[in-house]
């Protein structure tokens, strides 16, 4: 019993720390609080480095640092304890899973964020060194920022190409310094008398910085400088192009994985193959709405249908209200006819949606008979249960006839 309760608590804490769902308010607020605390401590660290502010508000800065360290230490220990809940580590023993987290990049960053404070009790390092080490907490934000994670993933993926660029830069620096040493050693022996001396000029020039502290004065030296400047433009462009391309690919890959995970929760696409799902993803785009936000309003032109990934949506019909949860979809009836909305839809809680434009809905239903059949089945059920026909409700009447024609045609095809 005790073991089961501990496992349940560990799983719950893992969910809170990892923010698995937008509906989990405890997780959302816990992660927001951690982000705010990181930002506050970074600002406090910068202000503390100003002598006048550091002496005037030393007590406030110490209290802020103590609070942050205690919170980050508790977070580190909890992440160590809950590491086994991470899917790839479930087969490991708790201690081994915790050590796996501790030796990972995020784990090392979390450790570095609390290390300066605790080291002060063991050794007496320079105060400025402690301030600089505290700034490592900035990298904790990578856990909460998909963009920063994508950038780090891009750098890691292209590490070999970037290492190649660095080797080329070193070789170019050496060649440029050697040539400038030959061209300027007689005119400026104090600045270009040796190749190591000339390497400072080469690095600054290839980096397109140009401090101006070392400049050539001979015609040959100036000509070599012009060539080196053009080479420097290529040296800068190569890693920038590699990182930019890899970063864009990583963002697209992350969006693909997120959208794929969303689609897996929607029963409408449950029977599709991987190839079909990949094709469907081209039509969909994600949208997140907060509680109380109106998604679609009665009387507005229908431009899209909506699929609920997680959360809850209330459909306000003329005669009753209906609540839909994860896996359901709505808005397909008006979108099929490109008509006006017959109901108002609003989010009850924070909700994630997948949006499918009306034109794409028609194209998708033509290409995927399985999806078309499910959409029409849902339309028939809703027309029979949720809508009341009146003299002005021509949309429902037309859709009922269309659904009947579709069922008749489907029956003929089967016979």
TORLUMSE-900205 format. One line per field, with one value per residue (C-alpha): x, z, y negated; residue number from 0. Coordinates in steps of 0.25 Angstrom, whole numbers, plus 5000, padded with zeros to 4 digits. Each point is the difference from the previous one (the first is absolute). Example, Ala and Ser with C-alpha at 12.3 -4.5 7.8 and 13.67 -1.06 7.14 Angstrom:
// residues 2
east <- (5049,5006) .
up <- (5031,4998) .
north <- (5018,4986) .
num <- (0,1) .
// end
This chain:
// residues 415
east <- (5000,5011,5008,4987,4998,5014,5000,4987,5006,5013,4991,4992,5013,5006,4987,5001,5014,4999,4987,4994,4986,4995,4988,5009,4999,5010,5011,4997,5002,5012,5007,4996,5005,5014,5001,4997,5010,5011,4998,4999,5013,5007,4996,5004,5014,5002,4996,5009,5012,4998,5008,4990,4988,5007,5004,4986,4991,5009,4990,4989,5010,5004,4985,4997,5012,4997,4985,5005,5010,4991,4989,5010,5006,4986,4997,5013,4998,4986,5004,5011,4989,4990,5010,4995,4986,5006,4996,5014,5005,4988,5008,5011,5001,4997,5014,5005,4989,5004,5015,4996,4993,5011,5010,4991,5002,4987,5004,5014,4994,4991,5012,5008,4988,5001,5015,5005,4992,5003,5015,5001,4999,5011,5010,5002,5000,5000,4987,5000,5002,4988,4992,5004,4997,4986,4997,5001,4985,4997,5001,4989,4991,5003,4991,4988,5003,4998,5008,5012,4999,4999,5013,5008,4995,5004,5014,5002,4995,5010,5011,5009,4997,5003,5013,5004,4997,5009,5011,4999,5000,5013,5007,4996,5004,5014,5002,4995,5009,5012,4998,4998,5013,5008,4994,5001,5011,5010,4990,4994,5009,4992,4987,5003,5014,4996,4988,4994,5000,4993,4990,4993,4998,4995,4990,4994,5000,4994,4989,4996,5002,5012,5004,5010,5011,5009,4999,5009,5008,5007,4992,5002,4995,4988,4997,5001,4990,4990,5001,4999,4988,4992,5005,4995,4986,5000,5005,4988,4990,5003,4996,4989,4994,5002,4993,4989,4996,5001,4992,4989,5000,5000,4988,4992,5004,4995,4987,4998,5002,4990,4990,5001,4998,4988,4994,5003,4989,4989,4992,4996,5014,5001,5000,5009,5014,5012,5001,4986,5002,5012,4992,4989,5010,5002,4986,5000,5005,5000,4993,5000,4989,4998,4988,4988,5005,4989,5005,4989,4987,4986,4997,5014,5005,5006,5014,5005,4997,5007,5006,5002,5013,4999,4991,4984,4992,4985,4991,4988,4989,4987,4993,5010,5015,5010,5014,5010,5014,5013,4998,4987,4999,4990,4997,5000,4985,5001,5014,4994,4990,5009,4988,4999,5002,4987,5006,5011,5012,5008,5012,4996,5014,5013,4999,5009,4993,5004,4993,4996,4996,4987,5007,5010,4989,4993,5014,5003,4986,5002,5013,4997,4986,5002,5001,4988,4992,5003,4997,4986,4997,5003,4991,4989,5000,5000,4989,4992,5003,5005,4993,4985,4995,4992,4995,5014,5009,5002,5015,4996,4989,5010,5010,4990,4997,5015,5003,4988,5006,5014,4994,4992,5012,5009,4990,5000,5015,5000,4989) .
up <- (5000,5004,4987,4991,5007,4998,4985,4999,5006,4992,4987,5004,5003,4987,4993,5007,4997,4986,4997,4992,4998,4998,5009,5012,5008,5010,4990,4992,5012,5006,4987,4998,5015,4996,4988,5008,5011,4989,4994,5014,5004,4987,5002,5014,4997,4989,5010,5011,4992,5001,5012,5005,4998,5006,5013,5001,4998,5004,5010,4989,4990,5010,5003,4985,4998,5012,4996,4985,5005,5009,4989,4990,5009,5003,4985,4997,5011,4995,4986,5004,5008,4988,4989,5000,4995,4987,4989,4995,5015,5005,4999,5009,5015,5007,5004,4986,4993,5010,4996,4985,5003,5008,4989,4989,4994,5007,5013,5000,4997,5012,5009,4995,5004,5015,5001,5002,5013,5006,4996,5008,5013,4996,4993,5000,4985,4994,5001,4985,4997,5007,4993,4987,5003,5004,4986,4996,5005,4986,4994,5009,4991,4989,5007,4998,4987,4988,4991,5009,5000,4985,4999,5009,4993,4987,5005,5005,4987,4992,5009,4990,4989,5010,5004,4986,4998,5012,4994,4987,5008,5008,4987,4993,5012,5000,4985,5000,5012,4993,4988,5007,5008,4987,4995,5012,5009,4995,5001,5013,5008,5013,4994,4989,5005,5002,4995,5014,5001,4986,5004,5009,4987,4992,5011,5001,4985,4996,5011,4993,5013,4996,5013,4992,5010,4990,4985,4988,4994,4988,4987,5000,5015,4996,4988,5009,5010,4989,4997,5014,5002,4989,5006,5013,4994,4996,5014,5006,4990,5001,5015,4999,4988,5006,5014,4993,4991,5011,5010,4990,4997,5015,5002,4989,5006,5014,4994,4992,5013,5008,4989,4998,5015,5000,4988,5008,5010,4990,4997,4986,4995,5009,4988,4990,4997,5003,4985,5001,5013,4994,4989,5009,5008,4988,5002,5015,5008,5016,5008,5015,5007,5014,5009,4996,4986,4989,4989,4990,5002,4995,4987,4995,4987,5002,4995,5008,5008,5014,5006,5015,5004,5015,5008,5000,4990,5003,4988,5002,4992,4999,5008,5009,5003,4997,5006,4991,5005,4995,4987,4995,4989,4996,4990,4989,4996,4996,4994,4991,4994,5002,5008,5012,5014,5006,5015,5008,5005,5011,5009,5014,5004,4993,4987,4989,4986,4986,4989,4987,4989,4993,4986,5006,5007,4986,4994,5011,5000,4985,5002,5012,5000,5014,5005,4992,5005,5015,4997,4994,5011,5010,4992,4999,5015,5004,4990,5006,5015,5002,4989,4999,4986,4998,4989,4999,5003,4985,5003,5009,4990,4988,5009,5004,4985,4996,5011,4996,4985,5005,5008,4988,4990,5010,5001,4985,4999,5010,4992) .
north <- (5000,4990,5004,4997,4987,4996,5004,4992,4987,5002,5001,4987,4992,5004,4995,4987,4998,5004,4992,5011,4994,4986,5004,5003,4987,5004,5004,4987,4991,5008,4998,4986,4997,5007,4991,4987,5004,5003,4986,4993,5007,4996,4985,5000,5006,4989,4989,5006,4998,4985,4996,4989,5009,5013,4992,4993,5012,5012,5005,5001,5006,5011,5003,5001,5009,5009,5002,5003,5010,5007,5001,5005,5010,5006,5000,5007,5011,5002,5001,5010,5008,5000,5003,5014,4995,4995,5011,5004,5002,5008,5013,4995,5000,4987,4997,5003,4991,4989,5001,5000,4987,4994,5003,4994,4986,4995,5007,4993,4987,5002,5004,4988,4991,5003,5004,4985,4998,5014,4999,4987,5008,5009,4991,4985,4996,4986,4993,4996,5015,5004,4989,5005,5014,4996,4996,5014,5000,4994,5013,5006,4992,5010,5010,4990,4995,5008,4990,5001,5015,5001,4991,5009,5012,4993,4997,5014,5006,4992,5001,5007,4990,4988,5007,5001,4985,4997,5009,4992,4987,5004,5004,4987,4992,5006,4998,4986,4997,5006,4992,4987,5003,5001,4987,4991,5006,4989,4989,5003,5010,4997,5005,5010,5004,5014,5009,5001,4984,5000,5010,4990,4991,5012,5004,4986,4998,5014,4998,4987,4992,4991,4993,4991,5002,5008,4996,5002,4989,5006,5002,5015,5001,4991,5010,5012,4993,4998,5015,5004,4991,5007,5014,4995,4998,5014,5005,4993,5004,5015,5003,4990,5007,5014,4996,4992,5012,5010,4992,4998,5015,5003,4990,5007,5014,4996,4994,5013,5009,4991,5000,5015,5002,4992,5008,5013,4995,4997,5013,4994,5003,5013,5010,4992,5005,4993,4995,4995,4993,4993,4995,4995,4992,4991,4995,4997,4989,5000,4989,4998,4993,4996,5002,4992,4996,5001,5009,4998,4991,5003,4993,4999,5006,5013,5001,5012,5012,5003,5013,5000,5005,4998,4991,4997,4992,4996,4999,4991,5004,4993,5010,5006,5000,5012,5002,5007,5005,5005,5009,4993,4990,4989,4990,5010,4998,4986,5001,5011,4990,4988,4994,4992,5006,5005,5000,4993,5008,4995,5007,5004,5002,4998,5008,5004,5002,5004,4991,5005,4990,5002,5001,5010,5008,5002,5004,5010,5006,5003,5006,5008,5008,5004,4986,4996,5012,4996,4985,5003,5010,4989,4990,5010,5003,4985,4996,5011,4997,4986,4991,4997,4997,4987,4992,4992,5012,5003,5004,5012,5005,4999,5008,5010,5003,5000,5010,5009,4999,5004,5012,5004,4999,5007,5012,5001,5001,5011,5008) .
num <- (0,1,2,3,4,5,6,7,8,9,10,11,12,13,14,15,16,17,18,19,20,21,22,23,24,25,26,27,28,29,30,31,32,33,34,35,36,37,38,39,40,41,42,43,44,45,46,47,48,49,50,51,52,53,54,55,56,57,58,59,60,61,62,63,64,65,66,67,68,69,70,71,72,73,74,75,76,77,78,79,80,81,82,83,84,85,86,87,88,89,90,91,92,93,94,95,96,97,98,99,100,101,102,103,104,105,106,107,108,109,110,111,112,113,114,115,116,117,118,119,120,121,122,123,124,125,126,127,128,129,130,131,132,133,134,135,136,137,138,139,140,141,142,143,144,145,146,147,148,149,150,151,152,153,154,155,156,157,158,159,160,161,162,163,164,165,166,167,168,169,170,171,172,173,174,175,176,177,178,179,180,181,182,183,184,185,186,187,188,189,190,191,192,193,194,195,196,197,198,199,200,201,202,203,204,205,206,207,208,209,210,211,212,213,214,215,216,217,218,219,220,221,222,223,224,225,226,227,228,229,230,231,232,233,234,235,236,237,238,239,240,241,242,243,244,245,246,247,248,249,250,251,252,253,254,255,256,257,258,259,260,261,262,263,264,265,266,267,268,269,270,271,272,273,274,275,276,277,278,279,280,281,282,283,284,285,286,287,288,289,290,291,292,293,294,295,296,297,298,299,300,301,302,303,304,305,306,307,308,309,310,311,312,313,314,315,316,317,318,319,320,321,322,323,324,325,326,327,328,329,330,331,332,333,334,335,336,337,338,339,340,341,342,343,344,345,346,347,348,349,350,351,352,353,354,355,356,357,358,359,360,361,362,363,364,365,366,367,368,369,370,371,372,373,374,375,376,377,378,379,380,381,382,383,384,385,386,387,388,389,390,391,392,393,394,395,396,397,398,399,400,401,402,403,404,405,406,407,408,409,410,411,412,413,414) .
// end
